[in-house]
Amino acid sequence: MKILKRHLSVANVLSLTALFVALAGTAYAAGKLGPGQVKAVNIASQAVSNPKIKAQAVTSGKIKNSGINSVDLGKESVTNAKLAKKVVTNAKLGTEAVTTGKLSKKAVTANILGPEAVTNGKLGNESVSATKLAGSFYHQLLKNTTYVTVASGPVEAGDKTIIASCPTGKEAIGGGVRVTGVNGDVVPTESAPEFNAAGARTGWSASARDLGTIPGSWTLLAYAVCAEL
């Protein structure tokens, strides 16, 4: 006690009293903080941990732009419904990222294809039907070609004409004439299309003449190449 009394003074007593009051005031204030009294400067670094954050307390407006990176996203957390329209641009896709299985039916329309994108090697066998061809081009094609041959009976003398007629619905696109037999005195005199009243080539006409200087029989043949036009 004598030692303690020796060290006591008015200044020491006042200092101790002030310290006690200050500490007591701080403890009291900590339990009675009013709204807005805790400032950012009063919070220690990393003092607000995950368990201290209320569910759904961090809203979109509190997240810094570009603050959420790939490593922050959970597996399959970005669903189709979360993507805005046209947000996935060409630059966002990896090389060969869009495979055939990812395309919906009829997703690749004519306006999506580049000029000359569909080459001959990409067409299936018999994939281009008549309805896909231009009318002017289609009518230039030979369709359902038929070859017709007609022969006369044995001819002894004079002139002979025969016609190789095309089947119904077809027109002659070519033809010819031939003479067979031992008589070398027979000469062809006509080889031409046969026309009907409407101007359609219905067959091929062939004629020959026996000059009569060498006896013997001969046969006249007419050929017609017919097709749908």
C-alpha positions in Angstrom: 0.0 0.0 0.0 2.8 2.4 0.8 4.3 1.7 -2.6 0.9 2.2 -4.3 0.3 5.5 -2.4 3.8 6.7 -3.4 2.8 6.4 -7.1 -0.6 7.8 -6.9 -1.1 11.4 -8.0 -4.0 13.5 -9.2 -2.7 13.1 -12.8 -2.6 9.3 -12.5 -6.0 9.1 -11.0 -7.5 11.3 -13.7 -5.8 9.3 -16.4 -7.1 6.0 -15.1 -10.5 7.4 -14.7 -10.6 8.7 -18.3 -9.4 5.4 -19.6 -12.1 3.5 -17.8 -14.8 5.8 -19.0 -13.5 5.6 -22.6 -13.5 1.8 -22.5 -16.9 1.6 -20.9 -18.3 4.1 -23.4 -17.0 2.0 -26.4 -18.5 -1.2 -25.1 -21.8 0.5 -24.6 -21.7 2.1 -28.0 -20.9 -1.2 -29.7 -24.1 -2.7 -28.4 -26.2 0.4 -29.3 -25.1 1.3 -32.8 -27.6 3.3 -34.8 -28.4 3.1 -38.5 -25.4 4.1 -40.7 -22.9 4.3 -37.8 -20.8 1.4 -39.1 -18.8 2.8 -42.1 -16.7 0.9 -44.6 -13.6 2.2 -42.9 -14.7 0.5 -39.7 -14.9 -3.0 -41.3 -11.6 -5.0 -41.4 -10.5 -6.5 -44.7 -12.3 -9.9 -45.4 -14.3 -9.4 -42.2 -17.7 -10.0 -44.0 -17.5 -13.7 -44.8 -20.0 -15.8 -46.7 -22.0 -17.0 -43.6 -22.5 -13.3 -42.7 -24.2 -12.5 -46.0 -28.0 -12.9 -46.0 -29.6 -15.0 -48.7 -30.2 -13.0 -51.9 -28.6 -10.0 -50.2 -26.2 -9.3 -53.0 -28.3 -8.0 -55.9 -27.3 -7.4 -59.5 -26.7 -3.7 -58.9 -24.1 -4.6 -56.2 -21.9 -6.7 -58.6 -19.1 -4.9 -60.4 -19.2 -5.0 -64.2 -17.2 -8.0 -65.4 -17.0 -9.1 -61.8 -18.3 -12.6 -62.4 -15.8 -14.7 -64.3 -15.9 -18.2 -65.7 -14.4 -19.7 -62.5 -17.2 -18.1 -60.5 -20.0 -19.9 -62.4 -21.3 -23.3 -61.3 -21.6 -26.3 -63.6 -24.5 -25.8 -66.0 -25.5 -22.6 -64.2 -26.0 -20.6 -67.4 -29.1 -22.1 -69.0 -30.7 -21.3 -72.3 -33.4 -19.1 -70.7 -30.6 -17.0 -69.1 -29.1 -16.0 -72.5 -30.4 -12.8 -74.1 -31.3 -12.8 -77.8 -28.2 -12.6 -80.1 -25.9 -12.6 -77.1 -23.8 -15.5 -78.4 -22.1 -14.0 -81.4 -19.7 -15.6 -83.9 -16.7 -14.4 -81.9 -17.9 -16.2 -78.8 -18.0 -19.6 -80.6 -15.0 -21.9 -80.6 -13.8 -23.4 -83.9 -16.2 -26.1 -85.0 -18.2 -25.5 -81.8 -21.6 -25.9 -83.6 -21.9 -29.5 -84.7 -24.6 -31.1 -86.8 -26.4 -32.4 -83.7 -26.8 -28.9 -82.4 -28.7 -27.6 -85.4 -32.5 -27.7 -85.3 -34.5 -29.0 -88.3 -34.6 -26.4 -91.1 -32.3 -24.1 -89.2 -30.0 -23.5 -92.2 -32.2 -21.5 -94.5 -31.3 -20.1 -98.0 -30.3 -16.7 -96.5 -27.8 -18.4 -94.2 -25.9 -20.1 -97.0 -23.0 -18.2 -98.7 -22.8 -17.9 -102.4 -22.0 -21.3 -104.0 -21.9 -22.9 -100.6 -23.8 -26.0 -101.8 -21.4 -27.7 -104.2 -22.0 -30.7 -106.4 -20.4 -33.0 -103.8 -22.9 -32.0 -101.2 -25.9 -33.1 -103.3 -27.3 -36.5 -102.8 -28.0 -38.8 -105.7 -31.1 -37.9 -107.6 -31.8 -35.1 -105.0 -32.5 -32.4 -107.7 -35.9 -33.2 -109.1 -37.6 -31.8 -112.2 -39.6 -29.3 -110.1 -36.3 -27.7 -108.9 -35.1 -27.0 -112.4 -35.8 -23.8 -114.3 -38.6 -24.3 -116.8 -36.4 -23.0 -119.7 -33.7 -25.4 -118.8 -36.0 -28.4 -118.1 -37.5 -28.1 -121.6 -34.1 -28.5 -123.2 -33.6 -31.9 -121.5 -34.3 -35.2 -123.2 -36.7 -37.2 -121.1 -37.9 -40.8 -121.5 -36.1 -41.3 -124.8 -37.5 -44.0 -127.2 -36.0 -45.4 -130.4 -38.5 -46.5 -133.1 -37.6 -48.6 -136.2 -40.0 -49.3 -139.0 -39.2 -51.5 -142.1 -41.0 -51.8 -145.4 -41.7 -55.1 -147.0 -39.6 -56.2 -150.0 -39.9 -53.7 -152.8 -39.2 -54.6 -156.5 -39.4 -51.2 -158.1 -40.6 -47.6 -157.9 -40.7 -45.3 -154.9 -41.3 -46.2 -151.3 -42.1 -44.0 -148.2 -42.5 -45.2 -144.6 -42.9 -43.3 -141.3 -41.5 -44.3 -137.9 -44.1 -42.8 -135.6 -43.3 -41.8 -132.0 -45.4 -43.0 -129.1 -48.1 -40.7 -127.8 -46.8 -37.8 -125.8 -43.3 -37.8 -127.4 -41.8 -36.0 -130.3 -39.1 -36.9 -132.8 -35.8 -35.3 -132.0 -33.9 -37.2 -134.7 -34.1 -40.0 -137.2 -32.6 -41.6 -140.3 -33.2 -43.8 -143.3 -31.5 -47.0 -144.6 -31.9 -49.2 -147.6 -31.0 -52.9 -147.5 -31.0 -55.6 -150.1 -29.1 -56.7 -153.2 -30.3 -53.9 -155.4 -27.6 -51.2 -155.6 -29.8 -49.1 -157.9 -31.9 -47.7 -155.0 -31.2 -44.3 -153.6 -32.8 -42.6 -150.5 -34.8 -39.5 -151.4 -36.0 -38.3 -148.0 -35.1 -38.4 -144.4 -37.0 -35.8 -142.4 -39.4 -35.3 -139.4 -43.1 -36.0 -139.8 -45.3 -33.1 -138.6 -49.0 -33.1 -137.5 -51.5 -30.3 -138.0 -50.3 -28.6 -134.7 -46.7 -28.6 -135.9 -45.5 -31.3 -133.5 -42.9 -33.8 -134.8 -44.8 -37.0 -134.5 -42.2 -39.3 -136.2 -39.6 -39.7 -138.9 -40.3 -40.0 -142.6 -38.1 -42.0 -144.9 -38.3 -42.4 -148.7 -36.3 -44.2 -151.4 -36.5 -44.6 -155.2 -35.6 -47.5 -157.4 -34.0 -46.2 -160.5 -35.0 -49.5 -162.3 -31.7 -50.2 -164.0 -30.8 -53.2 -161.8 -33.5 -55.8 -161.0 -34.0 -57.2 -157.5 -35.9 -56.5 -154.3 -34.9 -54.1 -151.5 -36.1 -53.0 -148.0 -36.5 -49.5 -146.7 -36.0 -48.7 -143.0 -36.9 -45.6 -141.1 -35.5 -44.7 -137.7 -37.0 -42.2 -135.1 -35.5 -41.0 -131.9 -38.4 -39.9 -129.7 -38.5 -38.1 -126.3 -40.8 -36.1 -124.0 -40.3 -32.3 -124.5 
